[in-house]
Amino acid sequence: MKSCNICGSPVELLVDLDSPNISSISTVINSNTAIYHCQSCSHTQKDSPVCLESYYDSEYKLWCESESSDSLYEITDKGKCVYRLDRILDILLEKLVFNSSSSILDYGCAKGLLSRKIFDKTGAHPYLYDLTDSYLDYWRLWADKNHFFVKKIPQSFANYFDCIICNFVFEHV
């Protein structure tokens, strides 16, 4: 029996189609689509259509075309463009207090653009984690080299962080 990726409870099959998957980076992956739902925690998940380790190592390159890629969130009534990461930053700063003594983990950070914005605005100390080393060159442009983690976070950092950000991570679970 298949179990929930979040809580471990049994999951119920909702959809089972012989159709291609489209990834978050608009790549077509030819594979069966099976979607499950957990009654215990309400998580919805699907079978992975690929070997995840090799996929994130070699194929998943989110926004690698430039150093500052972002997506448009809205255009205000006054015609101002508001980008996704700026909107997320505004929400975080409304809800949380960051300062130069804050340590934040950006888990699944890709290029770490949100952490960089937090660092630039507040002086907080970002630690960057992702499953792939594809983003190391971006991290080296601004972050402390001792604050990068790829694939594994050392146990010595358990209970270390003031805040853990998981922005656009749970759709990969």
HUJOUR-V190934 format. One line per field, one symbol per residue. ss: DSSP state (a for helix, b for strand, c for the rest). psi: psi as a letter, one per 20 degrees, with the letter a starting at -180 (. if undefined). burial: # if it has 16 or more other ideal C-beta (glycine too) atoms within 10 Angstrom, else .. A space follows every 10 residues. Layout:
ss=???
psi=???
burial=???
//
This chain:
ss=ccbccccccb cbbbbbbccc bbcccccbbc ccbbbbbccc cccbbbcccc caaaaaaacc cccccccccc cbbbbccccc bbbaaaaaaa aaaaaccccc ccbbbbbccc ccaaaaaaaa aaccbbbbbb ccaaaaaaaa ccccaaabbb ccccaaaccc ccbbbcccca aac
psi=pqrpigiirq qppgpoqnqq qprikkppoo qqoppqpphg ijpprrqpir ogghghhhho mpljhrhkpr qpgrprhjjp ppqghhgggg gghhhqpqai ippqpnolid ikhghggggh hijqoqpppr iqjhjghghi hhqpijkppp hppqhijpkh qhpppmolgh ii.
burial=...##..... #......... #......... ..#..#.#.. ..#.#...#. ....##...# .##....... .......... ..###..##. .#.....#.. .######### #########. .#.####### ##.##..##. ..#...#### .......... #.#.#.#... ...
//
